[in-house]
């Protein structure tokens, strides 16, 4: 099971491949156990597939972490693209305390983004709220 999970992390979900990042984020929001609001600006065109995939996995992992650990009552998923940068984020009203720690999900996201030339920002003071954001170069 661990090997299958590791392999699947690099595979884009069909909704992302077929319909693009906004639709894939809408699907994540619809499946979320925490009520999720979308703040997605129109993109006007498909973006670089590698950037879309990295952005999708950032939101998916952040949403999973929020559901497991945050005790949040609501969250917001955001997307913007401009000036060669793709930015995605997830904010929740939970208890905070999220951190990029070796061997955990956020550290894996940070590594994945660095490889793609991007960066991960986590703002999560004790008591909350938490925002996990990613910026990726994207034409």
Phi and psi in degrees as GROMACS dihedral restraints (atoms count N, CA, C in turn):
[ dihedral_restraints ]
;  ai    aj    ak    al  type     phi  dphi    fc
    3     4     5     6     1   -62.4    20    10
    4     5     6     7     1   -39.3    20    10
    6     7     8     9     1   -65.2    20    10
    7     8     9    10     1   -40.5    20    10
    9    10    11    12     1   -64.7    20    10
   10    11    12    13     1   -41.7    20    10
   12    13    14    15     1   -61.8    20    10
   13    14    15    16     1   -44.8    20    10
   15    16    17    18     1   -61.4    20    10
   16    17    18    19     1   -42.8    20    10
   18    19    20    21     1   -65.6    20    10
   19    20    21    22     1   -41.1    20    10
   21    22    23    24     1   -70.3    20    10
   22    23    24    25     1   -19.9    20    10
   24    25    26    27     1   -62.1    20    10
   25    26    27    28     1   -25.6    20    10
   27    28    29    30     1   -95.1    20    10
   28    29    30    31     1     1.2    20    10
   30    31    32    33     1  -104.3    20    10
   31    32    33    34     1   128.0    20    10
   33    34    35    36     1   -75.0    20    10
   34    35    36    37     1   140.4    20    10
   36    37    38    39     1   -67.9    20    10
   37    38    39    40     1   152.9    20    10
   39    40    41    42     1   -56.2    20    10
   40    41    42    43     1   -39.5    20    10
   42    43    44    45     1   -62.2    20    10
   43    44    45    46     1   -35.3    20    10
   45    46    47    48     1   -68.7    20    10
   46    47    48    49     1   -46.3    20    10
   48    49    50    51     1   -64.3    20    10
   49    50    51    52     1   -42.8    20    10
   51    52    53    54     1   -81.8    20    10
   52    53    54    55     1   -38.7    20    10
   54    55    56    57     1  -120.9    20    10
   55    56    57    58     1    -9.2    20    10
   57    58    59    60     1    97.8    20    10
   58    59    60    61     1   174.0    20    10
   60    61    62    63     1   -63.9    20    10
   61    62    63    64     1   -45.5    20    10
   63    64    65    66     1   -57.5    20    10
   64    65    66    67     1   -43.0    20    10
   66    67    68    69     1   -66.4    20    10
   67    68    69    70     1   -38.3    20    10
   69    70    71    72     1   -66.9    20    10
   70    71    72    73     1   -38.7    20    10
   72    73    74    75     1   -68.0    20    10
   73    74    75    76     1   -36.7    20    10
   75    76    77    78     1   -62.4    20    10
   76    77    78    79     1   -38.8    20    10
   78    79    80    81     1   -65.8    20    10
   79    80    81    82     1   -40.4    20    10
   81    82    83    84     1   -61.6    20    10
   82    83    84    85     1   -44.5    20    10
   84    85    86    87     1   -62.0    20    10
   85    86    87    88     1   -40.9    20    10
   87    88    89    90     1   -66.0    20    10
   88    89    90    91     1   -32.5    20    10
   90    91    92    93     1   -88.4    20    10
   91    92    93    94     1    -7.9    20    10
   93    94    95    96     1   -65.2    20    10
   94    95    96    97     1   139.7    20    10
   96    97    98    99     1   -78.7    20    10
   97    98    99   100     1   -16.6    20    10
   99   100   101   102     1  -101.0    20    10
  100   101   102   103     1   128.6    20    10
  102   103   104   105     1   -52.6    20    10
  103   104   105   106     1   127.0    20    10
  105   106   107   108     1  -122.9    20    10
  106   107   108   109     1   130.8    20    10
  108   109   110   111     1  -101.2    20    10
  109   110   111   112     1   140.0    20    10
  111   112   113   114     1   -98.9    20    10
  112   113   114   115     1   136.1    20    10
  114   115   116   117     1  -127.6    20    10
  115   116   117   118     1    76.4    20    10
  117   118   119   120     1  -115.3    20    10
  118   119   120   121     1   116.0    20    10
  120   121   122   123     1   -78.6    20    10
  121   122   123   124     1   144.4    20    10
  123   124   125   126     1   -59.2    20    10
  124   125   126   127     1   138.5    20    10
  126   127   128   129     1   -93.3    20    10
  127   128   129   130     1   -30.5    20    10
  129   130   131   132     1    84.0    20    10
  130   131   132   133     1   -21.7    20    10
  132   133   134   135     1  -163.7    20    10
  133   134   135   136     1   165.3    20    10
  135   136   137   138     1   -70.4    20    10
  136   137   138   139     1   144.3    20    10
  138   139   140   141     1   -96.8    20    10
  139   140   141   142     1   175.1    20    10
  141   142   143   144     1   -55.1    20    10
  142   143   144   145     1   126.4    20    10
  144   145   146   147     1   -56.9    20    10
  145   146   147   148     1   -37.0    20    10
  147   148   149   150     1   -66.2    20    10
  148   149   150   151     1   -40.5    20    10
  150   151   152   153     1   -68.1    20    10
  151   152   153   154     1   -41.7    20    10
  153   154   155   156     1   -59.6    20    10
  154   155   156   157     1   -45.3    20    10
  156   157   158   159     1   -64.5    20    10
  157   158   159   160     1   -45.9    20    10
  159   160   161   162     1   -61.3    20    10
  160   161   162   163     1   -44.0    20    10
  162   163   164   165     1   -63.1    20    10
  163   164   165   166     1   -42.5    20    10
  165   166   167   168     1   -58.6    20    10
  166   167   168   169     1   -47.4    20    10
  168   169   170   171     1   -68.0    20    10
  169   170   171   172     1   -30.9    20    10
  171   172   173   174     1   -61.1    20    10
  172   173   174   175     1   -49.7    20    10
  174   175   176   177     1   -66.0    20    10
  175   176   177   178     1   -42.6    20    10
  177   178   179   180     1   -60.6    20    10
  178   179   180   181     1   -45.3    20    10
  180   181   182   183     1   -67.7    20    10
  181   182   183   184     1   -43.1    20    10
  183   184   185   186     1   -63.2    20    10
  184   185   186   187     1   -39.2    20    10
  186   187   188   189     1   -67.0    20    10
  187   188   189   190     1   -41.5    20    10
  189   190   191   192     1   -63.2    20    10
  190   191   192   193     1   -42.6    20    10
  192   193   194   195     1   -63.3    20    10
  193   194   195   196     1   -42.3    20    10
  195   196   197   198     1   -61.4    20    10
  196   197   198   199     1   -43.5    20    10
  198   199   200   201     1   -63.8    20    10
  199   200   201   202     1   -36.2    20    10
  201   202   203   204     1   -80.5    20    10
  202   203   204   205     1   -37.7    20    10
  204   205   206   207     1  -121.5    20    10
  205   206   207   208     1   -21.6    20    10
  207   208   209   210     1   -85.2    20    10
  208   209   210   211     1   -23.7    20    10
  210   211   212   213     1    59.8    20    10
  211   212   213   214     1    28.5    20    10
  213   214   215   216     1   -73.0    20    10
  214   215   216   217     1   150.9    20    10
  216   217   218   219     1   -98.7    20    10
  217   218   219   220     1   -21.6    20    10
  219   220   221   222     1  -158.3    20    10
  220   221   222   223     1   161.9    20    10
  222   223   224   225     1  -148.3    20    10
  223   224   225   226     1   168.4    20    10
  225   226   227   228     1  -132.7    20    10
  226   227   228   229     1   134.2    20    10
  228   229   230   231     1  -111.4    20    10
  229   230   231   232     1   127.2    20    10
  231   232   233   234     1  -124.9    20    10
  232   233   234   235     1   155.2    20    10
  234   235   236   237     1  -149.7    20    10
  235   236   237   238     1   129.9    20    10
  237   238   239   240     1  -141.1    20    10
  238   239   240   241     1   149.2    20    10
  240   241   242   243     1  -139.4    20    10
  241   242   243   244     1   129.1    20    10
  243   244   245   246     1  -176.9    20    10
  244   245   246   247     1   150.8    20    10
  246   247   248   249     1    52.4    20    10
  247   248   249   250     1    39.3    20    10
  249   250   251   252     1    77.1    20    10
  250   251   252   253     1    13.7    20    10
  252   253   254   255     1  -129.0    20    10
  253   254   255   256     1   133.9    20    10
  255   256   257   258     1  -102.3    20    10
  256   257   258   259     1   128.7    20    10
  258   259   260   261     1  -125.3    20    10
  259   260   261   262     1   128.8    20    10
  261   262   263   264     1  -128.0    20    10
  262   263   264   265     1   152.8    20    10
  264   265   266   267     1  -154.5    20    10
  265   266   267   268     1   159.6    20    10
  267   268   269   270     1  -132.7    20    10
  268   269   270   271     1   125.0    20    10
  270   271   272   273     1  -118.2    20    10
  271   272   273   274     1   139.8    20    10
  273   274   275   276     1  -133.4    20    10
  274   275   276   277     1   163.2    20    10
  276   277   278   279     1  -100.6    20    10
  277   278   279   280     1    30.4    20    10
  279   280   281   282     1   -81.6    20    10
  280   281   282   283     1  -161.5    20    10
  282   283   284   285     1   -84.6    20    10
  283   284   285   286     1    -5.1    20    10
  285   286   287   288     1    76.3    20    10
  286   287   288   289     1  -166.8    20    10
  288   289   290   291     1    91.5    20    10
  289   290   291   292     1     2.3    20    10
  291   292   293   294     1   -69.9    20    10
  292   293   294   295     1   143.1    20    10
  294   295   296   297     1  -151.4    20    10
  295   296   297   298     1   154.9    20    10
  297   298   299   300     1   -83.3    20    10
  298   299   300   301     1   103.1    20    10
  300   301   302   303     1  -123.2    20    10
  301   302   303   304     1   136.1    20    10
  303   304   305   306     1   -53.2    20    10
  304   305   306   307     1   132.3    20    10
  306   307   308   309     1    87.9    20    10
  307   308   309   310     1     2.3    20    10
  309   310   311   312     1  -116.5    20    10
  310   311   312   313     1   170.0    20    10
  312   313   314   315     1   -57.2    20    10
  313   314   315   316     1   -42.4    20    10
  315   316   317   318     1   -67.4    20    10
  316   317   318   319     1   -32.7    20    10
  318   319   320   321     1   -66.5    20    10
  319   320   321   322     1   -38.9    20    10
  321   322   323   324     1   -62.8    20    10
  322   323   324   325     1   -39.7    20    10
  324   325   326   327     1   -64.8    20    10
  325   326   327   328     1   -42.2    20    10
  327   328   329   330     1   -59.4    20    10
  328   329   330   331     1   -44.5    20    10
  330   331   332   333     1   -62.9    20    10
  331   332   333   334     1   -45.6    20    10
  333   334   335   336     1   -60.0    20    10
  334   335   336   337     1   -41.8    20    10
  336   337   338   339     1   -69.2    20    10
  337   338   339   340     1   -39.6    20    10
  339   340   341   342     1   -60.3    20    10
  340   341   342   343     1   -40.9    20    10
  342   343   344   345     1   -61.4    20    10
  343   344   345   346     1   -34.9    20    10
  345   346   347   348     1   -86.5    20    10
  346   347   348   349     1     3.9    20    10
  348   349   350   351     1    83.7    20    10
  349   350   351   352     1    13.1    20    10
  351   352   353   354     1  -106.3    20    10
  352   353   354   355     1  -171.1    20    10
  354   355   356   357     1  -147.2    20    10
  355   356   357   358     1   151.4    20    10
  357   358   359   360     1  -111.2    20    10
  358   359   360   361     1   137.7    20    10
  360   361   362   363     1  -124.4    20    10
  361   362   363   364     1   130.7    20    10
  363   364   365   366     1  -124.3    20    10
  364   365   366   367     1   119.3    20    10
  366   367   368   369     1  -117.7    20    10
  367   368   369   370     1   113.1    20    10
  369   370   371   372     1  -154.9    20    10
  370   371   372   373     1    70.7    20    10
  372   373   374   375     1   -66.2    20    10
  373   374   375   376     1   153.4    20    10
  375   376   377   378     1   -56.3    20    10
  376   377   378   379     1   132.9    20    10
  378   379   380   381     1    95.4    20    10
  379   380   381   382     1   -13.3    20    10
  381   382   383   384     1    83.1    20    10
  382   383   384   385     1  -179.6    20    10
  384   385   386   387     1   -79.4    20    10
  385   386   387   388     1   179.5    20    10
  387   388   389   390     1  -122.0    20    10
  388   389   390   391     1   136.4    20    10
  390   391   392   393     1  -129.5    20    10
  391   392   393   394     1   125.4    20    10
  393   394   395   396     1  -111.6    20    10
  394   395   396   397     1   119.3    20    10
  396   397   398   399     1  -129.6    20    10
  397   398   399   400     1   149.0    20    10
  399   400   401   402     1  -130.2    20    10
  400   401   402   403     1   140.8    20    10
  402   403   404   405     1  -122.9    20    10
  403   404   405   406     1   130.8    20    10
  405   406   407   408     1  -130.3    20    10
  406   407   408   409     1   141.0    20    10
  408   409   410   411     1   -67.3    20    10
  409   410   411   412     1   134.9    20    10
  411   412   413   414     1  -161.4    20    10
  412   413   414   415     1   120.6    20    10
